[in-house]
Amino acid sequence: MHGPAPMAAIDHPHRYRRDIDGLRALAILPVLLFHAHVPGFSGGYVGVDIFFVISGFLITGILSRDIDQGRFSLIRFYERRFRRIIPALALMILVTLALAAWLYLPGDLEGVPRSALAATLFASNLWFFTDTGYFAGGADVKPLLHTWSLAVEEQFYIGFPILLMLLARHAPRWRTATLWGMAAASLLLAIGMERDTSGFTFYLLPTRAWELFAGGLLALGAVPALRRRWLREGVAAIGLIAIALPVFLYDRATIFPGVTALPPVLGAAALLHAAPGTRIGRVLSQPLLVGIGLVSYSLYLWHWPLIVFTEYATDAPLSGALRLVVIAVAFLLAYLSWRLVERPFRNRNRVPARAIFRFTAAAMTLLCLASLALMALGGWPTRFSAPVLAQMAGQRDFSPMRHRCHDSFMRDAAPCTLGAPVRADAMLWADSHGVELAYALSLEARAQGRALIQRTTSSCPPVLAYEATDPRCAAANRAAFAALRADPRIRRVYLSAFWANGDFDAPDFVARLDRTIAAIRDERRDVVLIGPVPPQPFDVPRHLAHLARAGRLDQAQGVSRAWVEARTPHLRALFARWQDRGVTLIDPLRALCAAGTCAITADGKPLYFDSHHLSVAGATRVVRYGRFPIPPPSHSRRAAIPPPAPRPDR
């Protein structure tokens, strides 16, 4: 979701390079096809890195020439930036606000004006850094998520011209070395933080600046020119391969950016440096690619909101003929935006300098006021009927302790004790799937005068030696097990995770879970395995609200039980083996999928708050259906325990 605005040929004081517009096409097409779920383009998001390099190359070239020739003006620089960025961006944000206000349900609308305000002020990367991840749940209803990259660029260009001016005045010989140093520092920071899951590395300028510097250093002649034809041909070919491979080989699970951003960045730099006059340069200069490159900024602006709104209206990911229609419409909108908005505003005869500054001030003021007005409406619920609102309320039906208790290890906070105000004699150890179950369990525990400890960490199943792509999981799980061993009062351990996510049924993962259960049993603690919650192919409250809006709520149903069982055969076999050894199994499928098709609503309430996390209503249903109070452990280290609870339904 990314792409800086293209530069017009009239602004380049030297000859126009058609191959650069062709390179823009190679940047925007993977982004578009990735977002449209076209098979084979799983790493298309690297297009942003290509855009950053192009932007750094072109703008640094303009800045350095103007500064070296003594004709640089900061006001003139920002006039050019406003001409390129603001008109098309402002129109897109305004249309997005209007469409969201018409189409979005209250819970989904609330975030749109906030992101619009951030996008208007070129701070959307900061907003989305705190609000969501690029691949996180909820991104599919954020029509302005793609503006984060524009914010990164504009933040870079606030200080970069001033830096070049100061270097030209006080340390001209150190200009290139200074930029090399800053680029290296940014790259090292990105590599050092590449496993950080907060979004800092992806969204924020300090870890993205090196990509802009890479293009800037090329423009300053920091890389020697390639004189030999065969060498240019080879470097250009390698550059194209370095761009293509990530597009086709990377996916959502790739740790990015960091070391993995080097191929597309260096590939783009290689093409900028070596492509002119080569075979690949001639390919990039073909009219079709040049034409796509010319409209790439508008195509970037319009494609993502178009995809988001289409998927929202149809309540399904793009596929089939609809995907082709949306792509075609995106190109049409891009052409119209380029022809009717971008080009007129770039013409200084039609729009003088003072006019562009007045337009920018007026547009930003209008967008800020419109955003604030929609924010004040708080989702504008009066647009919808009570049944629709009742289903949307499910998006907030999560544990009231989630914000305080979940991910406590990552916040260096003590784990929460839930239930009665007594010493806990049980622990729930889980990823985020355990949060609402912990709360439902705590209500049962409180009724018995007991308590349990919640230890839940996002995306970290309770499996010793599990790291996946995030080493924090191993640390969190080691801490949980150490706490268990150190506290003999903990006599029962509940294990829960997103077992049905498709990755946890691998034999090596199942073997690690097997060893984890054995290790807990060796500590003479009882184990309760909470089986897989059936994931749904849609956001459940939103899906139910759409059905309620159409008067078809009685048609609500989820995936089949057989589908979930087929997705987790190795885990289910492991659970069955441990049942035979005295481990208790609580199977949510029995509570949710008794009819063969899994329920997603009960008593008028959604059983999920998104596509796969149980809501409090759903967790309570699982707990009560399984007669799921905290039962007394068989390996008691204390004499006094409550009477045995009813045996859970198996």
C-alpha positions in Angstrom: 0.0 0.0 0.0 2.5 2.5 -1.0 3.8 4.8 -3.7 5.1 8.3 -3.9 3.8 10.8 -6.3 5.5 10.7 -9.7 7.6 13.6 -11.0 6.6 15.3 -14.2 9.1 15.6 -17.0 8.8 19.4 -17.0 10.4 19.5 -13.5 13.5 17.6 -14.5 16.1 20.0 -15.6 17.9 17.3 -17.7 16.5 15.0 -20.3 13.4 13.0 -19.6 14.0 9.3 -18.9 11.1 7.1 -20.1 12.6 4.1 -18.4 11.9 5.7 -15.0 8.2 5.9 -15.8 8.5 2.2 -16.9 10.1 1.4 -13.5 7.2 3.1 -11.8 5.0 0.7 -13.6 7.0 -2.2 -12.2 6.4 -0.7 -8.8 2.7 -0.1 -9.0 1.6 -3.2 -10.8 2.8 -5.7 -8.1 1.1 -3.5 -5.4 -2.2 -3.5 -7.3 -2.1 -7.2 -8.1 -1.1 -8.1 -4.5 -4.0 -6.1 -3.1 -6.4 -7.6 -5.6 -5.4 -11.1 -4.4 -4.1 -12.1 -7.8 -2.3 -15.4 -7.4 1.5 -15.3 -7.8 2.0 -11.8 -6.5 2.3 -12.5 -2.8 5.2 -10.2 -2.4 3.8 -7.3 -4.4 4.0 -5.0 -1.4 7.7 -4.5 -2.2 6.6 -2.0 -4.8 6.7 0.7 -2.1 10.4 0.2 -1.7 10.9 0.7 -5.5 8.9 4.0 -5.3 11.0 5.2 -2.4 14.2 4.7 -4.3 12.8 6.5 -7.4 11.6 9.4 -5.3 14.9 9.7 -3.6 16.8 9.7 -6.9 14.7 12.3 -8.7 14.1 14.7 -5.9 17.7 14.6 -4.7 18.8 15.3 -8.2 16.6 18.4 -8.4 17.6 19.6 -5.0 21.3 19.2 -5.4 21.4 20.9 -8.8 19.3 23.9 -7.6 21.4 24.2 -4.4 24.8 23.9 -6.3 23.6 26.5 -8.8 22.5 28.9 -6.0 18.9 29.0 -7.2 17.2 26.8 -4.6 14.1 28.1 -2.9 12.4 26.1 -0.1 9.1 27.8 -1.0 9.5 26.7 -4.6 10.3 23.2 -3.5 7.1 22.9 -1.5 5.1 24.5 -4.3 6.2 21.6 -6.5 5.4 19.0 -3.8 1.9 20.5 -3.3 1.2 20.5 -7.0 2.0 16.8 -7.2 0.6 15.5 -4.0 -2.3 17.6 -2.8 -5.0 17.8 -5.5 -5.4 14.1 -6.3 -4.9 13.1 -2.7 -7.5 15.6 -1.4 -10.1 14.4 -3.9 -9.4 10.8 -3.0 -9.7 11.5 0.8 -13.0 13.5 0.3 -14.6 10.7 -1.9 -13.4 8.1 0.6 -15.0 9.9 3.5 -18.3 10.3 1.6 -18.4 6.6 0.6 -17.5 5.4 4.0 -20.2 7.5 5.6 -22.7 6.0 3.1 -21.6 2.4 3.2 -19.8 1.6 6.5 -21.5 0.2 9.6 -20.9 2.3 12.8 -18.1 0.2 14.2 -16.1 0.4 11.0 -16.8 4.0 10.2 -15.3 5.3 13.4 -11.7 4.8 12.3 -12.1 6.3 8.8 -12.3 10.0 9.7 -9.4 9.6 12.2 -7.2 8.1 9.4 -8.4 10.9 7.0 -7.3 13.5 9.5 -3.9 11.8 9.9 -3.6 11.5 6.1 -4.4 15.1 5.5 -1.7 16.1 8.0 0.8 13.6 6.5 0.9 11.6 9.8 -1.0 8.5 8.7 2.0 6.3 9.2 2.1 7.4 12.8 -1.7 6.7 13.1 -1.6 3.3 11.6 1.5 2.4 13.6 -0.5 2.8 16.7 -3.7 1.4 15.2 -2.9 -1.7 13.1 -0.4 -3.7 11.3 -0.1 -3.9 7.5 -1.1 -7.5 7.6 -3.2 -7.3 10.7 -6.8 -8.0 11.1 -9.0 -5.0 10.3 -6.7 -3.6 7.5 -9.4 -4.7 5.0 -11.7 -2.0 6.3 -9.2 0.9 6.3 -9.6 2.6 3.0 -6.8 5.1 3.7 -4.2 2.6 5.0 -2.1 3.1 1.8 -1.5 6.8 2.6 1.2 5.7 5.2 3.9 5.8 2.5 3.0 9.3 1.4 3.4 10.4 5.0 6.9 8.7 5.2 8.0 10.6 2.1 6.7 14.0 3.2 8.2 13.6 6.6 11.5 12.9 4.9 11.2 15.9 2.7 10.6 18.3 5.6 14.2 18.0 6.7 16.1 16.7 3.8 16.3 19.9 1.7 17.4 21.8 4.8 20.1 19.2 5.4 21.4 19.5 1.9 21.5 23.3 2.2 23.4 23.2 5.4 25.9 20.7 4.0 26.4 22.8 0.9 27.1 25.8 3.0 29.2 24.4 5.8 30.6 21.0 4.7 30.2 20.5 0.9 33.0 17.9 0.8 31.1 15.9 3.4 27.8 15.8 1.7 28.0 12.3 0.2 29.8 10.8 3.2 27.1 12.3 5.5 24.3 10.7 3.4 26.2 7.4 3.3 26.4 7.5 7.1 22.7 8.3 7.6 21.7 5.6 5.1 23.8 3.0 6.9 22.4 4.0 10.3 18.9 3.7 9.0 19.6 0.4 7.4 21.3 -1.0 10.5 18.3 0.1 12.6 15.9 -1.6 10.2 17.9 -4.8 10.3 18.2 -4.7 14.1 14.5 -4.2 14.5 13.3 -6.5 11.7 11.7 -8.9 14.1 9.9 -6.2 16.0 6.2 -6.8 15.7 5.0 -3.3 16.8 5.0 -2.0 13.2 7.8 0.5 13.9 10.1 -0.9 11.2 7.4 -1.0 8.6 5.7 2.3 9.1 8.1 4.8 10.5 10.7 7.0 8.8 13.9 6.0 10.8 13.8 2.5 9.3 12.6 3.5 5.9 14.9 6.5 5.2 17.7 4.4 3.9 15.5 3.5 0.9 15.1 7.1 0.0 18.8 7.7 0.6 19.7 4.9 -1.7 18.1 6.8 -4.6 19.6 10.1 -3.4 23.1 8.8 -3.3 22.8 7.6 -6.9 21.7 11.1 -7.9 24.7 12.6 -6.2 27.1 10.4 -8.1 28.1 8.3 -5.1 28.2 5.2 -7.4 30.7 5.4 -10.3 29.2 5.4 -13.8 29.3 2.1 -15.7 31.2 2.8 -18.9 31.1 -0.7 -20.5 28.0 -1.7 -22.3 28.1 -5.4 -21.2 28.5 -4.3 -17.6 25.4 -2.1 -17.8 23.5 -4.9 -19.4 24.5 -7.3 -16.6 23.7 -4.8 -13.8 20.3 -4.0 -15.3 19.5 -7.7 -15.7 20.5 -8.4 -12.1 18.4 -5.4 -10.9 15.3 -6.6 -12.7 15.8 -10.1 -11.2 16.3 -8.6 -7.7 12.9 -6.8 -8.1 11.0 -9.7 -9.6 12.1 -12.5 -7.1 10.7 -10.8 -4.0 7.4 -10.0 -5.8 6.9 -13.7 -6.5 8.6 -15.3 -3.5 7.8 -13.1 -0.6 4.5 -13.3 1.2 2.7 -12.1 4.3 4.9 -14.3 6.5 8.2 -12.8 5.2 10.0 -10.7 7.8 9.9 -7.3 6.2 11.5 -4.8 6.0 15.0 -5.4 7.0 17.5 -7.5 5.2 14.7 -8.7 2.9 14.2 -5.1 1.7 17.7 -5.1 0.2 16.9 -6.9 -3.0 14.1 -4.7 -4.2 15.9 -1.5 -3.1 19.2 -2.4 -4.7 17.4 -3.8 -7.7 15.6 -0.5 -8.3 18.8 1.4 -7.7 20.6 -0.9 -10.3 17.9 -0.1 -12.9 18.1 3.6 -12.3 21.9 3.5 -12.6 22.4 1.1 -15.5 19.1 0.7 -17.5 19.5 3.7 -20.0 20.7 2.3 -23.3 20.3 -1.3 -22.4 17.8 -3.9 -23.6 16.0 -3.7 -20.3 16.0 0.0 -20.5 14.3 -0.2 -23.9 11.7 -2.6 -22.5 11.0 -0.2 -19.6 10.6 2.6 -22.2 7.8 0.9 -24.1 4.6 3.0 -24.4 2.4 0.7 -22.3 4.8 0.7 -19.3 5.4 4.4 -19.6 1.7 5.1 -19.7 1.1 3.1 -16.5 4.0 4.9 -14.9 2.6 8.3 -15.8 -0.7 7.4 -14.0 1.0 5.4 -11.2 0.4 8.0 -8.5 -3.4 8.2 -9.2 -3.5 4.5 -9.7 -1.9 4.0 -6.3 -4.3 6.5 -4.7 -7.5 5.0 -6.0 -6.9 1.3 -6.2 -6.9 0.5 -2.5 -10.1 2.4 -1.5 -11.8 0.8 -4.5 -10.8 -2.7 -3.4 -11.7 -2.1 0.2 -15.2 -0.7 -0.6 -15.9 -3.4 -3.1 -15.0 -6.2 -0.7 -16.9 -4.5 2.1 -20.1 -4.2 0.0 -19.9 -7.8 -1.2 -18.7 -9.2 2.1 -16.1 -11.3 0.4 -12.5 -11.0 -1.0 -12.1 -10.1 -4.6 -12.1 -13.1 -7.0 -13.1 -14.1 -10.5 -14.6 -11.7 -12.8 -15.2 -9.1 -10.1 -11.4 -8.9 -9.6 -10.9 -8.1 -13.3 -13.7 -5.4 -13.2 -12.2 -3.7 -10.1 -8.7 -3.7 -11.7 -10.1 -2.2 -14.9 -12.1 0.5 -12.9 -8.9 1.3 -11.0 -7.1 2.0 -14.2 -10.0 4.1 -15.5 -10.1 6.2 -12.3 -6.3 6.6 -12.4 -6.4 7.9 -16.0 -9.3 10.4 -15.2 -7.5 11.6 -12.0 -4.2 12.0 -13.9 -5.9 13.8 -16.9 -8.4 16.0 -15.1 -6.6 16.6 -11.7 -2.9 16.0 -11.8 -2.0 17.6 -15.1 -4.1 20.8 -14.7 -2.6 21.5 -11.3 0.9 20.9 -12.6 0.5 23.6 -15.2 1.7 26.9 -13.7 0.0 28.9 -16.4 -3.4 27.5 -15.3 -2.6 27.4 -11.6 -0.1 30.0 -10.4 2.0 29.5 -7.3 -0.2 31.6 -5.0 -3.2 29.7 -6.2 -1.7 26.3 -5.3 -0.9 27.5 -1.8 -4.4 28.8 -1.4 -5.8 25.6 -2.7 -3.7 23.5 -0.4 -4.7 25.5 2.6 -8.4 25.3 1.7 -8.3 21.6 0.8 -6.6 20.7 4.1 -8.9 22.8 6.1 -12.0 21.3 4.5 -10.7 17.8 5.0 -9.8 18.4 8.6 -13.3 19.9 9.3 -15.0 17.0 7.6 -13.0 14.5 9.5 -13.6 16.2 12.8 -17.4 16.4 12.1 -17.5 12.6 11.3 -15.5 11.8 14.4 -18.0 13.8 16.5 -20.8 11.5 15.2 -19.0 8.5 16.7 -19.8 6.1 13.9 -23.2 7.7 13.1 -25.3 4.9 14.4 -28.6 6.6 13.7 -28.3 5.6 10.1 -29.1 2.0 11.0 -31.8 -0.1 12.6 -31.6 -1.7 16.0 -31.0 -5.3 14.7 -28.0 -4.1 12.7 -26.5 -2.2 15.6 -27.1 -5.3 17.9 -24.9 -7.4 15.6 -22.2 -4.7 15.2 -22.0 -4.5 19.0 -20.4 -7.9 18.9 -17.1 -6.2 17.7 -16.8 -4.8 21.2 -17.8 -7.9 23.0 -14.3 -8.8 24.1 -13.0 -9.3 27.6 -13.1 -6.1 29.7 -9.7 -7.2 31.0 -8.1 -7.6 27.5 -6.3 -4.2 27.4 -5.0 -4.6 30.9 -4.2 -8.3 31.1 -3.3 -9.4 27.6 0.4 -9.3 26.5 1.4 -8.4 30.0 4.8 -10.1 29.5 5.5 -7.9 26.5 4.7 -4.8 28.6 6.8 -6.0 31.5 3.7 -6.1 33.6 2.7 -8.7 36.2 0.2 -11.3 34.9 -3.4 -10.7 35.9 -5.2 -12.8 38.5 -8.9 -13.1 37.7 -11.8 -14.4 39.8 -12.2 -14.2 43.5 -9.7 -12.1 45.6 -7.8 -15.2 46.7 -4.6 -17.0 45.7 -4.9 -18.4 42.3 -4.8 -22.2 41.9 -5.0 -22.3 38.1 -3.4 -20.7 35.1 -4.6 -20.1 31.6 -1.6 -20.1 29.2 -2.5 -19.2 25.7 -2.2 -16.9 22.7 -4.9 -14.2 22.1 -7.6 -17.0 21.7 -7.4 -17.5 25.5 -8.3 -14.0 26.6 -12.1 -14.3 26.5 -12.0 -17.9 27.7 -9.9 -16.6 30.7 -12.6 -14.1 31.5 -15.5 -16.6 31.1 -13.5 -19.0 33.3 -12.9 -16.3 35.9 -16.7 -15.8 36.3 -17.0 -19.5 37.1 -14.0 -19.3 39.4 -15.4 -16.3 41.3 -18.6 -18.2 41.9 -16.5 -20.9 43.6 -14.4 -18.5 45.5 -11.4 -19.3 43.4 -9.0 -17.5 41.0 -6.8 -18.1 38.0 -3.8 -16.4 36.4 -4.1 -15.2 32.8 -0.9 -15.5 30.8 -1.7 -14.7 27.2 0.6 -13.4 24.5 -0.5 -12.5 20.9 0.4 -15.0 18.2 2.3 -17.1 20.7 0.8 -20.6 21.3 1.6 -22.2 24.7 4.3 -24.4 23.3 7.8 -24.5 24.7 10.6 -23.8 22.1 8.0 -22.3 19.8 9.4 -19.1 18.1 7.9 -19.0 14.6 9.1 -15.6 13.2 9.1 -13.9 16.6 11.6 -14.8 19.3 9.4 -13.1 21.9 7.2 -16.2 21.9 10.0 -18.4 23.2 10.7 -15.9 26.0 7.1 -15.5 27.0 6.6 -19.2 27.1 9.7 -19.9 29.1 8.5 -17.2 31.6 5.1 -18.8 31.8 6.5 -22.3 32.5 9.1 -21.0 35.0 6.3 -19.2 36.9 4.3 -22.4 36.9 7.2 -24.4 38.3 7.9 -21.8 40.9 4.3 -21.7 42.3 3.1 -25.0 43.8 -0.4 -23.4 44.3 -1.0 -23.6 40.6 -2.5 -27.1 40.2 -4.3 -26.9 36.9 -3.2 -25.4 33.6 -5.5 -24.5 30.7 -3.9 -24.5 27.2 -5.6 -22.6 24.4 -4.4 -21.3 21.0 -5.6 -20.6 17.5 -5.1 -24.3 16.7 -7.1 -24.1 13.5 -5.0 -21.3 11.8 -3.5 -23.8 9.4 0.1 -23.6 10.6 -0.2 -25.5 13.9 -1.0 -28.9 12.6 2.5 -29.6 11.3 4.1 -32.6 12.8 7.0 -30.7 14.4 4.7 -28.3 16.1 2.5 -31.1 17.4 5.6 -32.8 18.7 6.6 -29.7 20.6 3.1 -29.4 22.0 3.3 -33.0 23.1 6.5 -32.4 25.0 5.0 -29.2 26.6 2.0 -31.2 27.9 4.4 -33.9 29.2 6.5 -31.2 30.9 3.5 -29.8 32.7 2.4 -33.2 33.8 5.9 -34.0 35.1 5.4 -31.0 37.4 2.3 -32.9 38.8 -0.2 -30.3 37.4 -3.4 -31.2 35.7 -3.8 -30.1 32.1 -7.0 -29.0 30.3 -6.7 -28.7 26.6 -9.1 -26.2 25.0 -9.6 -27.4 21.4 -9.8 -25.4 18.2 -12.2 -22.6 17.7 -13.6 -22.8 14.2 -12.4 -19.8 12.2 -14.8 -18.1 9.9 -14.1 -16.6 6.4 -15.5 -13.2 7.4 -15.7 -10.8 10.3 -18.6 -12.3 12.1 -20.3 -9.1 13.6 -20.0 -7.3 10.3 -21.3 -10.3 8.4 -24.3 -10.6 10.7 -24.9 -6.8 10.4 -24.9 -7.1 6.6 -27.5 -9.9 6.9 -29.6 -8.0 9.3 -29.5 -5.0 7.0 -30.8 -7.2 4.2 -33.4 -8.9 6.5 -31.6 -12.3 6.1 -30.3 -12.8 9.6 -31.9 -16.2 9.8 -29.5 -17.4 7.1 -26.4 -16.9 9.2 -24.1 -19.9 9.4 -20.4 -20.5 9.7 -18.1 -23.2 8.4 -18.7 -26.9 8.7 -17.4 -28.9 11.6 -15.9 -31.4 9.1 -13.9 -28.6 7.6 -12.4 -27.7 11.0 -11.7 -31.3 11.8 -10.0 -31.9 8.4 -7.8 -28.8 9.1 -6.5 -30.2 12.4 -6.1 -34.0 12.1 -2.6 -34.2 13.8 -3.7 -32.0 16.7 -6.9 -33.9 17.2 -5.0 -37.2 17.3 -2.7 -35.7 19.9 -5.6 -34.5 22.0 -7.2 -37.9 21.8 -4.0 -39.6 23.0 -3.7 -37.3 26.0 -7.4 -37.8 26.8 -6.6 -41.5 27.3 -3.8 -40.4 29.7 -6.2 -38.4 31.9 -5.9 -34.9 30.3 -9.2 -33.1 30.0 -10.3 -31.9 26.6 -12.8 -29.2 26.1 -13.9 -29.1 22.5 -15.5 -25.9 21.3 -16.8 -27.8 18.3 -19.2 -29.5 20.6 -20.6 -26.2 21.8 -20.6 -24.4 18.5 -21.0 -27.0 15.8 -23.5 -29.5 17.2 -25.6 -29.4 14.0 -22.6 -30.0 11.7 -22.5 -26.4 10.6 -20.8 -24.1 13.2 -23.0 -21.4 14.8 -21.9 -17.8 14.6 -24.8 -16.3 16.6 -26.9 -17.3 19.6 -29.6 -15.6 21.5 -29.2 -12.6 19.1 -25.5 -12.1 19.9 -22.5 -12.8 17.8 -20.3 -15.6 19.1 -17.1 -13.9 17.7 -15.8 -10.4 17.8 -13.9 -10.8 14.6 -13.4 -13.8 12.3 -11.8 -16.2 14.7 -11.7 -14.8 18.3 -14.6 -15.8 20.4 -16.6 -13.0 21.9 -17.5 -13.0 25.6 -20.8 -14.5 24.5 -19.1 -17.2 22.5 -16.5 -18.0 25.3 -19.3 -18.1 27.9 -21.2 -20.6 25.6 -18.2 -22.9 25.4 -17.6 -22.7 29.1 -21.2 -23.4 30.1 -21.8 -26.0 27.4 -18.8 -28.0 28.7 -19.8 -27.5 32.3 -16.4 -25.8 32.5 -15.8 -24.6 36.1 -12.3 -25.0 37.4 -12.3 -28.6 38.5 -10.2 -29.9 41.4 -6.8 -31.3 40.3 -6.0 -35.0 40.7 -2.4 -34.2 41.8 -3.3 -32.0 44.7 -0.6 -30.5 46.9 -3.1 -29.0 49.3 -5.5 -30.9 51.6 -8.5 -28.7 51.4 -10.2 -28.5 48.0 -13.8 -27.9 46.9 -16.0 -30.9 46.1 -15.4 -32.4 42.6 -17.1 -30.4 39.8 -19.2 -32.3 37.2 -17.2 -34.0 34.6 -16.8 -31.9 31.4 -18.7 -33.1 28.4 -16.3 -34.9 26.0 
